[in-house]
Amino acid sequence: MRFKPSILLLAALLPAFGACATRPPADDPESLAEFRQTNDPIEPFNRGSYAVHQAIDRNVLAPVARAYRDGVPEPVRLGVRNALANLRTPVILANDILQGEPRRAGDTLGRFVVNSTLGVGGIFDVAGNRLGVRGHTEDFGQTFARWGIGEGPYLFIPVIGPSNPRDLTGFGLGIAADPLIWLGQGTTVDVLTYSRTGATVVDTREELLDPIDAVERSSLDSYATLRSAYRQRRRAEIENRTGGGTPSGFGTGFGVGPGEPSAPSRR
């Protein structure tokens, strides 16, 4: 029953294949190159999803995130972000190993041990601030990319944000591989799971308040700007070109991420 939302998400995506952007003719090489570069063959569906997301964001996500920023002191918000990142460490470690990165895996394991103990369950980033071992983000979508699996067409999912079939599959595997899932079922586990998910959504949106506001103020087409920013950032993550810091967001390219506090990525 816990995976029912994922099934509903896949069902909701089925109509996408009936709303495709028109492919430019072969005698228009510039338009055809741009079409391939954006990798958005179902753009009408994605823009519709983006409009739905914007309505949800304006009425729910952004106001909650602003209230969280205004009502919770920054040190407490940082502690929450650190703790959420620490909870993601087992999945990051698994993907470090699957990608054949022993040094990064060692850093991830060391950070988890130090921050879980000396950092009081990950609330304090002792490994990064005191020992200089900076965090990084890895997920199954990145691992699939390193294995040579193609990303598929660009997708925009309300609340989740920019994605593609490869990252959505990786997102689902990340949920399945999370140790919290292994605890079984019951009221306590459900409360922990939903509390963590809610905290991640609010934390990620709060982190993106300023970048997203800047995009919406300055961009003539915020959808296209966010699509480009997401795809560029995702390539940088796959190639391990992002800076060190506290991994944030959903662990699938959503959120600012380590070392990029002003990147205009989507939630």
C-alpha positions as CSV (number, residue, x, y, z in Angstrom):
1,M,0.0,0.0,0.0
2,R,2.9,2.4,0.6
3,F,3.8,2.4,-3.1
4,K,0.2,3.3,-4.2
5,P,1.2,7.0,-4.8
6,S,3.9,5.8,-7.3
7,I,1.3,3.7,-9.2
8,L,-1.0,6.7,-9.3
9,L,1.8,8.9,-10.6
10,L,2.6,6.5,-13.4
11,A,-1.1,6.4,-14.3
12,A,-1.3,10.1,-14.4
13,L,1.6,10.2,-16.9
14,L,-0.1,8.0,-19.5
15,P,-2.0,10.8,-21.2
16,A,1.4,12.6,-21.8
17,F,2.0,10.4,-24.9
18,G,-1.1,11.9,-26.5
19,A,0.2,15.5,-26.2
20,C,3.3,15.8,-28.2
21,A,5.1,18.8,-29.6
22,T,5.3,19.0,-33.4
23,R,8.7,17.9,-34.6
24,P,10.3,20.5,-37.0
25,P,10.7,19.4,-40.6
26,A,14.0,18.1,-41.8
27,D,14.6,21.1,-44.0
28,D,14.8,23.3,-40.9
29,P,18.0,22.2,-39.3
30,E,18.2,25.0,-36.6
31,S,14.7,24.3,-35.3
32,L,15.4,20.5,-35.4
33,A,18.6,20.9,-33.5
34,E,16.8,23.0,-30.8
35,F,14.0,20.4,-30.6
36,R,16.6,17.7,-29.9
37,Q,18.5,19.9,-27.5
38,T,15.5,20.6,-25.3
39,N,14.5,16.9,-25.4
40,D,10.9,17.9,-24.6
41,P,8.7,16.1,-27.2
42,I,5.7,16.2,-24.9
43,E,6.0,19.9,-24.2
44,P,2.3,20.7,-24.3
45,F,1.6,18.1,-21.5
46,N,4.6,19.3,-19.5
47,R,3.5,22.9,-19.7
48,G,0.1,21.9,-18.5
49,S,1.7,20.1,-15.6
50,Y,3.8,23.1,-14.9
51,A,0.7,25.3,-14.8
52,V,-0.9,22.9,-12.3
53,H,2.3,23.0,-10.3
54,Q,2.4,26.8,-10.3
55,A,-1.1,26.9,-8.9
56,I,-0.2,24.4,-6.1
57,D,3.0,26.3,-5.4
58,R,1.4,29.8,-5.2
59,N,-1.3,28.6,-2.9
60,V,0.4,26.0,-0.8
61,L,4.1,25.3,-1.2
62,A,5.6,28.8,-1.4
63,P,3.4,30.2,1.5
64,V,4.3,27.3,3.7
65,A,8.0,27.7,2.9
66,R,7.9,31.4,3.6
67,A,6.1,30.8,6.9
68,Y,8.8,28.2,7.7
69,R,11.6,30.6,6.9
70,D,10.0,33.5,8.9
71,G,9.0,31.4,11.9
72,V,11.9,29.0,12.4
73,P,15.4,30.4,13.2
74,E,18.1,29.7,10.6
75,P,20.2,27.5,12.9
76,V,17.2,25.2,13.4
77,R,16.5,25.1,9.7
78,L,20.1,24.2,9.0
79,G,19.9,21.4,11.6
80,V,16.7,20.0,9.9
81,R,18.5,20.1,6.5
82,N,21.5,18.4,7.9
83,A,19.4,15.7,9.5
84,L,17.5,15.0,6.3
85,A,20.7,14.8,4.4
86,N,22.1,12.3,6.9
87,L,19.0,10.1,6.5
88,R,19.7,10.0,2.8
89,T,23.3,8.8,3.3
90,P,22.6,5.0,3.0
91,V,21.1,5.5,-0.5
92,I,24.1,7.8,-1.5
93,L,26.5,5.2,-0.2
94,A,24.8,2.4,-2.2
95,N,25.1,4.5,-5.4
96,D,28.7,5.4,-4.7
97,I,29.4,1.7,-4.6
98,L,27.4,0.9,-7.7
99,Q,29.3,3.5,-9.6
100,G,32.6,2.1,-8.5
101,E,33.7,5.1,-6.5
102,P,35.5,3.7,-3.4
103,R,36.9,7.1,-2.3
104,R,33.5,8.8,-2.4
105,A,31.9,5.8,-0.7
106,G,34.5,6.1,2.1
107,D,33.8,9.8,2.5
108,T,30.0,9.0,2.6
109,L,30.4,6.3,5.1
110,G,32.7,8.4,7.3
111,R,30.3,11.3,7.2
112,F,27.5,9.1,8.2
113,V,29.3,7.6,11.2
114,V,30.7,10.9,12.4
115,N,27.5,13.0,11.9
116,S,25.2,10.3,13.4
117,T,27.3,10.1,16.6
118,L,29.2,13.4,17.2
119,G,26.6,15.3,15.1
120,V,23.7,14.1,17.2
121,G,21.9,12.1,14.6
122,G,23.1,14.4,11.8
123,I,21.8,17.6,13.1
124,F,25.3,19.0,13.1
125,D,27.6,18.5,10.1
126,V,30.7,17.8,12.2
127,A,32.3,15.8,9.3
128,G,32.1,18.8,7.0
129,N,32.7,21.7,9.3
130,R,35.3,20.2,11.6
131,L,37.0,17.5,9.5
132,G,36.7,18.9,6.0
133,V,34.9,15.9,4.6
134,R,32.3,17.5,2.4
135,G,29.1,15.8,1.3
136,H,27.9,15.0,-2.2
137,T,24.8,13.8,-3.8
138,E,24.3,10.5,-5.6
139,D,21.1,8.7,-6.6
140,F,19.9,5.8,-8.8
141,G,19.2,8.2,-11.7
142,Q,22.8,9.3,-11.7
143,T,24.0,5.6,-11.4
144,F,21.8,4.7,-14.4
145,A,23.4,7.5,-16.4
146,R,26.9,6.4,-15.4
147,W,25.9,2.9,-16.7
148,G,25.0,4.4,-20.0
149,I,21.2,4.3,-19.7
150,G,19.5,7.2,-21.7
151,E,17.5,9.8,-19.9
152,G,14.4,9.6,-22.1
153,P,12.2,12.6,-22.7
154,Y,12.0,15.6,-20.3
155,L,9.1,15.5,-17.9
156,F,7.6,17.9,-15.5
157,I,5.7,16.4,-12.5
158,P,3.6,18.7,-10.3
159,V,5.1,19.1,-6.8
160,I,8.2,17.0,-7.7
161,G,9.4,19.2,-10.5
162,P,11.6,18.5,-13.6
163,S,12.5,14.9,-14.3
164,N,12.7,12.2,-17.0
165,P,11.9,8.5,-17.1
166,R,15.4,7.5,-15.9
167,D,15.3,9.8,-12.9
168,L,11.7,8.9,-12.0
169,T,12.7,5.2,-12.0
170,G,15.7,6.0,-9.9
171,F,13.5,8.1,-7.6
172,G,11.3,5.0,-7.1
173,L,14.3,2.8,-6.4
174,G,15.6,5.3,-4.0
175,I,12.4,5.0,-2.0
176,A,12.5,1.2,-2.1
177,A,16.1,1.1,-1.0
178,D,15.7,3.5,1.9
179,P,16.2,1.7,5.3
180,L,13.1,3.4,6.7
181,I,11.0,1.3,4.3
182,W,12.6,-1.9,5.8
183,L,11.2,-1.2,9.2
184,G,7.9,-2.6,8.0
185,Q,4.5,-1.1,8.4
186,G,2.5,0.4,11.3
187,T,1.4,3.7,12.6
188,T,4.8,4.7,13.9
189,V,6.6,3.9,10.6
190,D,3.9,5.7,8.6
191,V,4.2,8.8,10.8
192,L,8.0,8.8,10.4
193,T,7.7,8.4,6.7
194,Y,5.2,11.1,6.1
195,S,6.9,13.5,8.5
196,R,10.2,13.0,6.7
197,T,8.6,13.5,3.3
198,G,6.8,16.7,4.4
199,A,9.9,18.1,6.0
200,T,11.9,17.4,2.8
201,V,9.3,19.2,0.6
202,V,9.2,22.2,2.9
203,D,13.0,22.4,3.4
204,T,13.6,22.1,-0.4
205,R,11.0,24.7,-1.2
206,E,12.4,27.1,1.4
207,E,15.9,26.6,0.0
208,L,14.6,27.5,-3.4
209,L,12.6,30.6,-2.5
210,D,15.1,33.2,-3.7
211,P,16.3,31.3,-6.8
212,I,12.8,30.6,-8.0
213,D,11.6,34.2,-7.3
214,A,14.6,35.5,-9.3
215,V,13.7,33.2,-12.3
216,E,10.0,34.2,-12.2
217,R,10.9,37.9,-12.0
218,S,13.5,38.0,-14.8
219,S,12.5,35.3,-17.2
220,L,10.1,35.7,-20.1
221,D,9.5,31.9,-20.1
222,S,10.1,30.5,-16.6
223,Y,9.2,27.0,-17.8
224,A,12.0,27.0,-20.4
225,T,14.5,28.6,-18.0
226,L,13.9,25.9,-15.4
227,R,14.0,23.2,-17.9
228,S,17.4,24.3,-19.1
229,A,18.7,24.9,-15.6
230,Y,17.6,21.4,-14.5
231,R,19.2,19.6,-17.4
232,Q,22.5,21.5,-17.0
233,R,22.6,20.8,-13.3
234,R,21.7,17.2,-13.8
235,R,24.6,16.7,-16.2
236,A,26.9,18.4,-13.7
237,E,25.7,16.0,-11.0
238,I,26.2,12.9,-13.2
239,E,29.7,14.0,-14.0
240,N,30.5,14.9,-10.4
241,R,31.1,18.5,-11.2
242,T,29.0,20.0,-8.3
243,G,30.7,21.4,-5.3
244,G,30.8,19.8,-1.9
245,G,28.2,20.6,0.8
246,T,25.0,19.3,2.4
247,P,23.0,17.2,-0.1
248,S,19.5,18.6,-0.3
249,G,16.2,18.0,-2.0
250,F,14.7,14.7,-3.0
251,G,18.0,13.1,-4.1
252,T,17.1,13.1,-7.7
253,G,18.2,16.5,-9.0
254,F,15.5,18.5,-7.3
255,G,16.8,21.2,-5.1
256,V,19.8,23.5,-5.0
257,G,22.2,20.8,-3.8
258,P,25.7,20.9,-2.4
259,G,27.9,23.8,-3.3
260,E,25.3,25.6,-5.4
261,P,23.2,27.8,-3.1
262,S,21.9,30.0,-5.9
263,A,21.3,27.6,-8.7
264,P,17.9,28.1,-10.2
265,S,16.8,24.5,-10.2
266,R,13.2,23.4,-9.6
267,R,11.9,21.8,-6.5
